[in-house]
Amino acid sequence: MVFYLIGLGLGNVEDITVKGLNAVRKCKRVHLEAYTSILCYGLEKKQLEEFYGREVIEADRTMVEQNSDEILNGADVDDVAMLVVGDPFGATTHADLVLRAKQRNIPVQVIHNASIMNAVGCCGLQLYNFGETVSIVMWLDGWEPDSYYDKIANNVSKGYHTLCLLDIKTKEQSVENMMRPKNLRAGAVPELCGSLSTIDYDSRTTESRRREADLYGRNESCRSGQSRMGGSEDMGPPLHCLIIPGHTHPLEDDMLATFAPS
């Protein structure tokens, strides 16, 4: 018997691989990890269940991080799957789940898929020129963390590009609610640019070109411009990410130019 970690890809229910779909359809129990990312193709959970031919059980942050035994129980006698938007190893949480399974002598099989970590290449910047990826949390009243700035500055100092993943808030919402734009709380590029501009790092502060990309679904788009533009420009519906280029190759410059505002 096997515990499967199955990537769902980025933008459509049909993005699951044939191998992944075959695994899902033979599993006794199927969980959907519902907090490190979200489904953005506007489907209700019942539609996913109809496509997969299996009941889909929501797994929120508490279940995945604190009550993982609920997911792994029975995986030693029946096939059990955890569905992950993007690729299973796009978040460190899932590596921990693999370790827990192995500690219980449960065989694990990972079925990979596309994720933001490689799909970001559509912006024209070469993947091997990216430095450390950073997560930008959503600022709240009285809580304005800025540790990500040093990581961005470190990448910039080395000439590396930076992929910034913007925060989402899902804890209090069901999967159905998260798939409805009016209920999704997600960080947006204008908000992030505003946060960056308020962090005073004196000589470390730089005016960087920035790239914004929505790579999750039918609304995929890339836009290029100066960071000061992010304060007011409408970037469309989430999910978003922000890309801060480092040193660019002429070929990368040519690609970036195709996304510049007209």
Disulfide bonds with the S-S distance in Angstrom:
none
